[in-house]
């Protein structure tokens, strides 16, 4: 009964968020129309009234076309990625990205050359800011939007009206090939190369349009090719320039930002290394385990590694209260088990708040809060039972929420497996396999994976991957003889114990 009530609350919350998203969508559209009208008045301060009267039908058609195209995008997300519409910031981002790209393409076409339009810029931005899954469909919407703008604003003279149709096809081709060439890009220089590669199919399209025309001369053909190649290169350059702005303004997560926040010079990682070295080393091992597990089940390995680096960053608030950072003195020997449990479980919430305050990607902050789910803190619960004979398990459990994504589930398991294996005396593959299996089964029994779409098959793959990785980390070492050498490579007496490398 309680589970049904919880599901109903979730549905109501999502419906409310979608309703708010719809209102934001409508407000954004009106804001775009108002902004376009103000800009139009600024461009034609004396003749705008006459222009509106003469071209009222075309402007109305443009407004309706724009509205319906944007609505198609809204309903696409409604059916394909509802969570995207549950945040007002995402809808604003959707509008800003389309309007920015359309404005840049219009300016290039109007004041430089119609073939110089950086159509591929929109696809390149979408690939990294929204994901390849949505880019192909949104590119079609964007190109139709630009076609409507060209058709109903009379931006170009009648003599080049055929170029409006040819550049529409070029927009489809360049945007589509940008998806194919950009899907494997992992460096900023790779984006420039993608822009150059995109120029190849667009040159072929222009050749089909220009060469059969008897009125076209070689100068016209070569200039069109040159402007088109320049437009593709400009697409990559502009995408590179605009991407960091979108990353910061809308907290979007890209491959490049992941690499920046996992750099050793990242501020929070430097703090973790200096103030909580034990936690830092633990996070490095968990990151290795999470990355390997993510690869094994086809998840984003770079995101898993980044989330693992920061999953315990909340321990920076009180680093000496956690075993891995202690050098002898243990605060928990002097305080009540309930207070100890509160300190331990607060690191998940503290990590979320710290990462949110630093404007880190939301999914990484969510993992910091979710990686312990609502698990009981066994050590202090057992200690409380021994002290008083009675304790409420809720006072000795993490506050949740439970993992919402596969990445959070991976880190939940990898975090526990690393800690349990490090504490075990027997680290053979068989023993490690028993530990990992027990960890996964316990979390399944406690419903920790109920809200993420991870499967039993994937959990089994993660278990086997962790066993292999942890067996490699804690492999057996040979015992070296007690021999030391001096500078002349002569054996000298050694009174200490045996040492390992």
Beta strands, then each sheet from edge to edge (+ up, - down):
strand 1: 484-485
strand 2: 491-492
sheet 1: 1+ 2-
end
